[in-house]
Amino acid sequence: MELLPLLLIEATRLGYKMRGGELYRTPEQALLYAKQGRGIAKSLHQVKCAIDINLFASGVWLQKTEDHKELGEFWESLHPNCRWGGRYNDGNHYEFLENPR
């Protein structure tokens, strides 16, 4: 079963509008972000196992980690390999680890 559609359905059920953020990140971009303190060099975005989802409520972009808490916890409840970036202050980041660390 694909889990990402369940995340998107839940976000809709909670009343959010969504816009896609970053899915794929080149190794060069990951390294640049890491140097800027905005990510890590071995990002799961490089292997398309992470996605950033931007949430909106009443036309307002919800940029705080806590804005994603309910959805992030839902994501984590779907499977042990579902990880939410809110655990490290990256609230709009949702990932699925094929081989958990």
Kinemage of the C-alpha trace (Angstrom):
@kinemage 1
@onewidth
@group {chain A} dominant
@subgroup {mainchain}
@vectorlist {calphas} color= white
{ca met a 1} P 0.000 0.000 0.000
{ca glu a 2} L 1.250 3.445 -0.872
{ca leu a 3} L 1.313 5.692 2.164
{ca leu a 4} L 1.771 9.157 0.638
{ca pro a 5} L -1.835 9.303 -0.645
{ca leu a 6} L -3.020 8.595 2.913
{ca leu a 7} L -1.006 11.563 4.154
{ca leu a 8} L -2.500 13.842 1.515
{ca ile a 9} L -6.031 12.601 2.234
{ca glu a 10} L -5.527 13.245 5.957
{ca ala a 11} L -4.236 16.760 5.291
{ca thr a 12} L -7.347 17.427 3.222
{ca arg a 13} L -9.579 15.935 5.931
{ca leu a 14} L -7.962 18.298 8.455
{ca gly a 15} L -8.920 21.208 6.195
{ca tyr a 16} L -5.528 22.096 4.765
{ca lys a 17} L -4.690 23.158 1.264
{ca met a 18} L -1.297 21.909 0.120
{ca arg a 19} L 1.492 22.902 -2.208
{ca gly a 20} L 4.394 20.694 -3.059
{ca gly a 21} L 7.766 21.513 -1.697
{ca glu a 22} L 10.972 19.727 -2.472
{ca leu a 23} L 10.882 16.068 -3.462
{ca tyr a 24} L 14.132 15.577 -5.338
{ca arg a 25} L 17.358 17.254 -4.296
{ca thr a 26} L 20.572 16.866 -6.258
{ca pro a 27} L 23.711 15.894 -4.325
{ca glu a 28} L 25.135 19.330 -5.141
{ca gln a 29} L 22.062 21.095 -3.737
{ca ala a 30} L 22.123 18.896 -0.619
{ca leu a 31} L 25.758 19.804 -0.024
{ca leu a 32} L 25.020 23.510 -0.491
{ca tyr a 33} L 22.092 23.330 1.962
{ca ala a 34} L 24.289 21.462 4.470
{ca lys a 35} L 26.951 24.176 4.261
{ca gln a 36} L 24.229 26.770 4.905
{ca gly a 37} L 22.908 24.778 7.875
{ca arg a 38} L 19.617 24.096 6.072
{ca gly a 39} L 19.872 20.333 5.671
{ca ile a 40} L 22.275 17.439 5.523
{ca ala a 41} L 24.614 16.300 2.778
{ca lys a 42} L 23.115 12.777 2.667
{ca ser a 43} L 19.517 13.945 2.378
{ca leu a 44} L 16.761 11.398 1.727
{ca his a 45} L 15.491 13.855 -0.886
{ca gln a 46} L 18.387 12.638 -3.067
{ca val a 47} L 16.818 9.186 -3.295
{ca lys a 48} L 13.223 10.480 -3.396
{ca cys a 49} L 12.362 9.068 0.026
{ca ala a 50} L 11.440 12.472 1.479
{ca ile a 51} L 9.049 15.230 0.531
{ca asp a 52} L 8.394 18.706 1.856
{ca ile a 53} L 4.706 19.595 1.944
{ca asn a 54} L 3.612 23.197 2.440
{ca leu a 55} L 0.314 23.548 4.309
{ca phe a 56} L -2.106 26.451 4.020
{ca ala a 57} L -5.127 27.312 6.181
{ca ser a 58} L -7.478 30.155 5.229
{ca gly a 59} L -4.957 31.211 2.591
{ca val a 60} L -2.119 31.511 5.133
{ca trp a 61} L 1.080 29.493 4.662
{ca leu a 62} L 1.718 27.540 7.861
{ca gln a 63} L 5.478 27.705 8.287
{ca lys a 64} L 5.976 26.691 11.916
{ca thr a 65} L 6.887 23.139 12.857
{ca glu a 66} L 4.015 22.971 15.339
{ca asp a 67} L 1.590 23.756 12.490
{ca his a 68} L 2.391 20.293 11.113
{ca lys a 69} L 2.257 18.419 14.433
{ca glu a 70} L -1.101 16.671 13.987
{ca leu a 71} L -0.328 15.664 10.412
{ca gly a 72} L 3.223 14.646 11.299
{ca glu a 73} L 2.042 12.391 14.095
{ca phe a 74} L -0.536 10.865 11.758
{ca trp a 75} L 2.269 10.139 9.254
{ca glu a 76} L 4.349 8.458 11.938
{ca ser a 77} L 1.365 6.307 12.939
{ca leu a 78} L 1.099 4.757 9.469
{ca his a 79} L 4.292 2.681 9.561
{ca pro a 80} L 7.455 2.434 11.693
{ca asn a 81} L 9.497 3.713 8.721
{ca cys a 82} L 7.433 6.921 8.396
{ca arg a 83} L 9.389 9.753 9.982
{ca trp a 84} L 8.291 13.344 10.461
{ca gly a 85} L 10.821 16.185 10.330
{ca gly a 86} L 9.108 17.961 13.194
{ca arg a 87} L 11.195 15.795 15.517
{ca tyr a 88} L 14.165 17.940 14.448
{ca asn a 89} L 12.427 21.268 13.735
{ca asp a 90} L 11.698 20.653 10.039
{ca gly a 91} L 7.923 20.495 10.275
{ca asn a 92} L 7.026 20.291 6.596
{ca his a 93} L 9.398 17.338 6.003
{ca tyr a 94} L 7.948 13.824 5.675
{ca glu a 95} L 10.131 10.827 4.919
{ca phe a 96} L 9.958 7.075 4.523
{ca leu a 97} L 13.076 5.133 5.385
{ca glu a 98} L 13.402 1.993 3.291
{ca asn a 99} L 16.157 0.778 5.615
{ca pro a 100} L 15.768 2.504 9.011
{ca arg a 101} L 18.953 3.654 10.623
